Amino acid sequence: MKNKKGKVEINNRTAITADLNGFCVYSKEHDFIEVTEWTNGDGFDVLISSHNDKSFSLTRGQFDAIKTLVKKLNKL
């Protein structure tokens, strides 16, 4: 689709949301986390909605590194 300002793309992105109460003892009512896969599949956008909202992006490699490090920490 094209308009006067340039090309416009419409994409479907896969996202998943969870209530934080089941995961975090510090969460309050209505706190949630949402993870959305990038359109190109190379990473994720993460939104943590709580008393001080946080939003960040990770490539798949960065995500894999975090998973690996957390597993190693849990073994200590």
C-alpha positions in Angstrom: 0.0 0.0 0.0 1.4 3.4 -0.9 0.3 6.9 0.4 1.7 10.4 -0.2 4.3 9.9 2.5 5.6 6.5 1.4 5.0 2.8 1.6 2.9 1.4 4.4 3.1 -2.2 5.4 0.6 -4.2 7.4 2.1 -7.2 9.3 0.7 -9.8 11.6 2.9 -10.4 14.6 2.7 -13.3 17.1 2.3 -12.1 20.7 1.6 -13.8 24.0 0.5 -12.2 27.3 0.5 -13.5 30.9 -0.7 -12.2 34.2 2.4 -11.7 36.4 0.6 -12.8 39.6 1.4 -16.4 38.8 5.1 -15.7 38.3 6.2 -12.8 40.6 5.6 -12.4 44.3 6.0 -8.6 43.9 3.3 -8.2 41.2 0.1 -6.4 41.9 -3.4 -6.9 40.4 -3.4 -6.2 36.7 0.4 -6.5 36.2 1.2 -8.4 33.1 4.0 -9.3 30.6 3.7 -9.4 26.9 6.2 -10.8 24.4 5.8 -10.0 20.7 7.9 -11.7 18.0 9.5 -9.4 15.5 7.9 -9.5 12.0 11.2 -10.9 10.6 11.4 -13.5 13.4 14.9 -12.4 14.5 13.9 -11.2 18.0 11.3 -10.1 20.5 9.7 -7.0 22.0 9.0 -7.3 25.7 6.5 -5.2 27.7 6.3 -5.6 31.5 3.4 -3.6 32.8 3.7 -3.0 36.5 4.2 -0.1 38.9 7.0 1.1 36.7 6.4 -0.1 33.1 9.4 -1.5 31.2 9.8 -2.2 27.5 12.8 -3.6 25.7 13.8 -5.6 22.7 16.1 -8.6 22.3 17.5 -10.5 19.4 17.1 -14.2 19.4 20.8 -14.5 20.2 20.5 -12.2 23.2 17.5 -14.1 24.4 19.3 -17.4 24.1 22.3 -16.0 26.0 20.1 -14.9 28.9 18.4 -18.3 29.1 21.8 -20.0 29.2 23.2 -17.7 31.9 20.1 -18.1 34.0 20.3 -21.9 33.8 23.9 -21.7 34.9 23.1 -19.4 37.8 20.3 -21.7 39.0 22.9 -24.6 39.1 25.2 -22.6 41.5 
